[in-house]
Each structure stands twice: as structure tokens, then as C-alpha cells.
Amino acid sequence: MTNHVNGLYHKESGRILVQKPMPAINCLALEGGGSACAAYAGLFKALEDLGLRDGIADVSCISGGTLAGL
């Protein structure tokens, strides 16, 4: 077994034996810059699919990230 930050893995097969849940995300920082802003749609979808979107209390944005943060 190998101990990693998010769980225990079988050393030879790499299979997950025990996995810790992801920590809650309560703050989100969004930067600007064309292609980064385009990726925010996928980020928000992933957060929603994982059930983490509703726990976000604070959002900090700059430039194009402000449009996504709205």
C-alpha cells in the first residue's frame, strides 16, 4: 500500500483502496485571459456535477473572469 494525500493505493496495481472525500470549496478565484475564461464553463459544470457548487460562498474575479463569476 502507498499512502497519498487523498487516499491509500495498492503499490503494484495502482488501484484505490481507500479514498478521502474532496474538501469543501468555499472560495473561488477567477482570473482573466481569453482561453482561461473559456474554460470556466467546464469548471462550473464539473463543480455542479460533483455537488460542490452550492458550497461556494466567496468569489474573487479579475478582467474576463468577472464575466464568468457573475
C-alpha positions, 0 to 999 in steps of 0.5 A, spaced: 500 500 500 502 507 498 499 512 502 497 519 498 494 525 500 487 523 498 487 516 499 491 509 500 493 505 493 495 498 492 503 499 490 503 494 484 496 495 481 495 502 482 488 501 484 484 505 490 483 502 496 481 507 500 479 514 498 478 521 502 472 525 500 474 532 496 474 538 501 469 543 501 470 549 496 468 555 499 472 560 495 473 561 488 478 565 484 477 567 477 482 570 473 482 573 466 485 571 459 481 569 453 482 561 453 482 561 461 475 564 461 473 559 456 474 554 460 470 556 466 464 553 463 467 546 464 469 548 471 462 550 473 459 544 470 464 539 473 463 543 480 455 542 479 456 535 477 460 533 483 455 537 488 460 542 490 457 548 487 452 550 492 458 550 497 461 556 494 460 562 498 466 567 496 468 569 489 474 573 487 474 575 479 479 579 475 478 582 467 474 576 463 473 572 469 468 577 472 464 575 466 464 568 468 463 569 476 457 573 475 
